[in-house]
Amino acid sequence: MIKQLFAIIITLNIACTLAAKSLPHLQISENKQYIENENGEPFLWIGDTAWELIHRLNRNETVFYLKDRADKGFNIIQTVILAELDGLKTPNANGDVPLIDLDPTRLNEDYFKHVDYVLKKAEKLGLYIALLPTWGDKFNRKWGAGPEIFNPDNAEKYCELLAKRYLNQSNIVWILGGDRMPESEKQYEIIKAMARGIRNVDQKHLISYHPVGGKRATDAFNDEWLDLDMFQSGHSRGASEYRYVWESKKNTPARPVINGEARYENIPDHFWEPGEHPWLDDGDVRLSAYWSLLAGAAGYTYGCNDIWQMYSLKHSPTINARTGWREAMQLPGSSQMKHVKTLFTAFPWHKMKNDQSIILNENPINDEFSMSAISENRDFMLAYTPWGRPIKVDLSKINAQNVNAFWFNPRSGESLFIGTFSNDEKAEFTPWASGRGSDFVLVVIDASNSYPLPFVNNL
């Protein structure tokens, strides 16, 4: 009995130790093309957008949200300390505002205890937090609530305080900006001061910048502190997400690039223009994701109009929010991000290169544009057809005599075996459905290779 009790105690101690173990820090790969953890394991950024998480949700709601996102395969959450929707003056769910007398150098401890809670709860669930110190309206108001409270001096001190507080919190990526580009010398200096404030204390965590729609971080900054390029392709069916990646890849020095804000699910297309517009849906989400990743992005962040603002009937809707955030969490686009992650991580995705020469048939540059990528070892390739149009590919690109071909269904995560082919064929493949939202990924693998393609149906 004593031995059994002793064994139980040891088991519980081990379990507690494992549960308390920090997530490994993230870093940039040696070739500057992707993110990895400090153990050298590639990290495919599959993010969710929760800008108002810290500001609007109480602790029970926070746990509900984070657990759902962890269960759906997300691994990083983008959120803000000084939030967009009057985050300086409207208290959080616990009744606290973040700053004393709107002074960035005087943090309200009660508010930041809640920030601590969110970070630690996310860590226990295996989630990283892409953490914005502030939304952009606090240094460049534009259309926001503001007020503008930052100058270069207090911006540096504010970020030093944050860096000291979270130096040992390993599950953080710092994101400056907040849907703004600097438009004056003072605003440039504020952002540089924020980066300096972090780096005065913290050499451990990565830093990026979240720009306004249609821009990349490197459109404004090419500074040493910028570890990751990030772009906002925006909420439009006219966005060509892959072009941002291609442009970023031309930069010197090289950096991994993340699509940090793309087409939100359940938001009106071109919402900033007058008139009535169609609503973006899960088809838009998938197109944004596959275009971004197959172009060479190191990650993609999903977004939903109802979720970023944590909309409920007790809040005024922003941008025509129409579905409560809890219900919106079950929209299909977010569940399908798990399929994106499952497909890409079945392969050494970090060794893929965009190669449009794989596609041999006509490929119009519109929302039917097909994307393709191949591994550096030439043992697998992926080709994405957004509207389910037939796709003709050059199988000789694979360095093997015979190849196996599959259709991967981005809506369900299932794979259908098509057949085995000789690599000297110029084969055309036709999915079983076509039209908007009928997207498919053609997967071609060296027949002698056993990559674990998910959920293969051999009908």
Order of alpha helices (4+ residues) and beta strands (2+ residues): alpha-beta-beta-beta-beta-alpha-alpha-beta-beta-beta-alpha-beta-alpha-beta-alpha-beta-beta-beta-alpha-beta-alpha-beta-alpha-alpha-alpha-beta-beta-beta-beta-beta-beta-beta-beta-beta
